[in-house]
């Protein structure tokens, strides 16, 4: 710090005498040194905002690209939810509404990956894959649930016959996968034992 006296500017004190106005300055170098720190802080904030913006942009772009490539269509997004199928109390009723037939042919070309014993029925991981040609949709059902139909996946032409999700099971029973391929229905099942029910049980 240093002090500069300006003799041309004076102030009157209580004793009616005059004395020079004294001005105190911070050294110029000290003030200059703070500029890089402020600039760094501003650049960090700008970079953070840019990252947030890019994340949102990429997410939106991904949807746009999928629609442009034909992987998603407005019809798929806005299609009416098949309420009757998801409220049906039995498998034949759900299949009739969902796929137009109440039965399916057993197929060895469908593989279901699920745990033999599920410690928590509220989160049972299930993966369904198939080598069947022309897969149109894959439905997952829990035979002993009050409402058996859990999920249905509509696939675009040329898509791989593969889905993976987590389902809820009220009690032990078969997990069924029903695949619609070439206009026909095929199915496979796997028994899963549940120790804690996930549907209010």
C-alpha positions as CSV (number, residue, x, y, z in Angstrom):
1,X,0.0,0.0,0.0
2,X,1.1,3.6,-0.5
3,X,-0.2,7.1,0.3
4,X,-0.5,10.0,-2.1
5,X,-1.1,13.6,-1.1
6,X,-3.0,15.9,-3.3
7,X,-2.3,19.4,-2.1
8,X,-4.8,21.1,-4.4
9,X,-7.7,19.3,-2.6
10,X,-8.2,20.1,1.1
11,X,-10.8,19.4,3.7
12,X,-11.8,21.4,6.8
13,X,-11.6,19.6,10.1
14,X,-13.2,20.5,13.4
15,X,-10.4,23.0,14.4
16,X,-11.0,25.0,11.3
17,X,-7.6,24.3,10.0
18,X,-6.9,22.8,6.5
19,X,-4.9,19.7,5.8
20,X,-4.2,17.9,2.5
21,X,-6.6,15.2,1.3
22,X,-4.9,11.9,1.7
23,X,-5.9,9.1,-0.7
24,X,-5.0,5.5,-0.2
25,X,-4.3,3.3,-3.1
26,X,-3.8,-0.5,-3.5
27,X,-0.6,-1.3,-5.4
28,X,-1.5,-1.7,-9.1
29,X,0.2,-5.1,-9.3
30,X,-2.1,-6.4,-6.5
31,X,-5.2,-5.4,-8.5
32,X,-3.8,-6.8,-11.7
33,X,-3.1,-10.2,-10.1
34,X,-6.7,-10.7,-9.3
35,X,-7.8,-10.5,-12.9
36,X,-6.5,-14.0,-14.0
37,X,-8.3,-15.5,-11.0
38,X,-11.6,-13.8,-11.9
39,X,-11.1,-14.8,-15.5
40,X,-10.5,-18.5,-14.5
41,X,-13.6,-18.5,-12.4
42,X,-15.7,-17.1,-15.2
43,X,-14.3,-19.6,-17.7
44,X,-15.1,-22.5,-15.3
45,X,-18.7,-21.3,-15.0
46,X,-19.0,-20.9,-18.8
47,X,-17.6,-24.4,-19.3
48,X,-20.0,-26.0,-16.8
49,X,-23.0,-24.3,-18.5
50,X,-21.7,-25.5,-21.9
51,X,-21.5,-29.0,-20.6
52,X,-25.1,-28.9,-19.4
53,X,-26.3,-27.5,-22.6
54,X,-24.4,-30.1,-24.6
55,X,-25.9,-32.9,-22.6
56,X,-29.4,-31.7,-23.3
57,X,-28.6,-31.1,-26.9
58,X,-27.2,-34.6,-27.4
59,X,-30.2,-36.2,-25.7
60,X,-32.5,-34.3,-28.0
61,X,-30.4,-35.0,-31.0
62,X,-30.4,-38.8,-30.2
63,X,-34.2,-38.8,-30.4
64,X,-34.2,-36.8,-33.6
65,X,-31.6,-39.1,-35.2
66,X,-33.7,-42.2,-34.1
67,X,-36.8,-40.7,-35.7
68,X,-34.9,-39.7,-38.8
69,X,-33.5,-43.2,-39.2
70,X,-36.9,-44.8,-38.9
71,X,-36.2,-46.4,-35.5
72,X,-38.8,-44.3,-33.8
73,X,-42.0,-43.0,-35.4
74,X,-44.7,-40.6,-34.1
75,X,-47.1,-43.4,-34.5
76,X,-45.1,-45.5,-32.0
77,X,-44.8,-42.7,-29.6
78,X,-48.4,-41.6,-29.7
79,X,-50.0,-45.1,-30.2
80,X,-52.9,-45.8,-27.9
81,X,-51.9,-47.9,-24.9
82,X,-53.7,-51.4,-25.1
83,X,-55.4,-51.0,-21.7
84,X,-57.5,-54.1,-22.1
85,X,-54.4,-56.3,-22.6
86,X,-52.6,-54.9,-19.5
87,X,-55.7,-55.3,-17.3
88,X,-56.6,-58.9,-18.5
89,X,-56.7,-61.4,-15.7
90,X,-55.4,-64.3,-17.7
91,X,-52.8,-65.0,-20.4
92,X,-55.2,-66.0,-23.3
93,X,-57.2,-62.8,-22.7
94,X,-54.1,-60.6,-22.8
95,X,-52.8,-62.3,-25.9
96,X,-56.1,-62.0,-27.7
97,X,-56.2,-58.2,-27.2
98,X,-52.5,-57.6,-27.7
99,X,-51.6,-60.0,-30.6
100,X,-54.9,-61.2,-32.0
101,X,-54.6,-64.8,-30.9
102,X,-55.0,-66.5,-27.5
103,X,-52.3,-69.2,-27.9
104,X,-48.7,-69.5,-29.0
105,X,-46.4,-72.3,-30.2
106,X,-43.5,-73.4,-28.0
107,X,-40.2,-72.5,-29.5
108,X,-36.6,-73.5,-28.7
109,X,-35.4,-70.4,-30.5
110,X,-36.4,-68.1,-27.6
111,X,-34.1,-67.7,-24.7
112,X,-35.1,-66.3,-21.4
113,X,-32.4,-65.1,-18.9
114,X,-33.7,-64.7,-15.4
115,X,-32.6,-65.7,-11.9
116,X,-33.6,-69.1,-10.6
117,X,-34.3,-67.5,-7.2
118,X,-35.3,-63.8,-7.0
119,X,-34.7,-62.4,-3.5
120,X,-36.9,-59.4,-4.3
121,X,-39.9,-59.9,-6.5
122,X,-40.1,-56.1,-7.1
123,X,-37.0,-56.1,-9.2
124,X,-36.5,-59.3,-11.2
125,X,-34.1,-58.8,-14.1
126,X,-35.3,-60.5,-17.3
127,X,-33.6,-60.7,-20.7
128,X,-35.3,-62.2,-23.8
129,X,-33.5,-63.0,-27.0
130,X,-34.5,-64.9,-30.1
131,X,-33.1,-66.1,-33.4
132,X,-36.5,-66.2,-35.0
133,X,-36.6,-64.2,-38.3
134,X,-38.9,-61.3,-38.8
135,X,-39.5,-60.5,-35.1
136,X,-42.4,-58.0,-34.7
137,X,-42.9,-57.8,-31.0
138,X,-41.8,-59.4,-27.7
139,X,-44.2,-59.6,-24.7
140,X,-43.1,-60.6,-21.2
141,X,-45.6,-62.1,-18.7
142,X,-45.6,-63.5,-15.2
143,X,-48.0,-66.5,-15.1
144,X,-49.0,-66.1,-11.4
145,X,-49.4,-62.4,-11.3
146,X,-52.9,-61.1,-10.8
147,X,-52.4,-59.3,-14.1
148,X,-50.0,-61.4,-16.1
149,X,-48.9,-59.1,-19.0
150,X,-46.0,-57.0,-17.7
151,X,-44.4,-55.5,-20.9
152,X,-44.7,-55.5,-24.6
153,X,-42.0,-54.3,-27.0
154,X,-42.8,-53.5,-30.6
155,X,-39.7,-53.8,-32.9
156,X,-39.1,-52.2,-36.2
157,X,-38.3,-54.3,-39.3
158,X,-34.7,-55.5,-39.2
159,X,-34.3,-55.0,-35.4
160,X,-32.5,-57.6,-33.3
161,X,-34.8,-59.8,-31.3
162,X,-33.5,-58.8,-27.9
163,X,-35.1,-57.0,-24.9
164,X,-33.9,-56.5,-21.3
165,X,-35.9,-55.1,-18.4
166,X,-36.8,-55.6,-14.7
167,X,-40.2,-56.9,-13.8
168,X,-42.4,-57.4,-10.7
169,X,-43.5,-60.8,-9.6
170,X,-46.1,-61.3,-6.8
171,X,-45.0,-64.9,-6.2
172,X,-43.1,-67.8,-7.6
173,X,-44.1,-69.0,-11.1
174,X,-43.2,-69.0,-14.8
175,X,-41.9,-66.0,-16.6
176,X,-43.2,-66.2,-20.2
177,X,-41.9,-64.6,-23.3
178,X,-44.2,-64.4,-26.3
179,X,-42.6,-63.5,-29.6
180,X,-44.6,-62.4,-32.6
181,X,-42.6,-63.2,-35.8
182,X,-43.7,-63.6,-39.3
183,X,-47.3,-63.1,-38.2
184,X,-47.2,-66.1,-35.8
185,X,-46.8,-66.4,-32.1
186,X,-44.1,-68.3,-30.3
187,X,-43.4,-68.7,-26.6
188,X,-40.9,-69.9,-24.0
189,X,-41.0,-70.0,-20.2
190,X,-38.7,-70.1,-17.2
191,X,-39.6,-70.8,-13.6
192,X,-38.5,-68.2,-11.1
193,X,-38.8,-68.7,-7.3
194,X,-39.6,-65.5,-5.4
195,X,-38.7,-65.1,-1.8
196,X,-40.3,-61.6,-1.3
197,X,-43.3,-60.7,-3.4
198,X,-43.2,-57.5,-5.4
199,X,-46.9,-57.0,-6.2
200,X,-48.1,-56.1,-2.7
201,X,-47.4,-59.6,-1.5
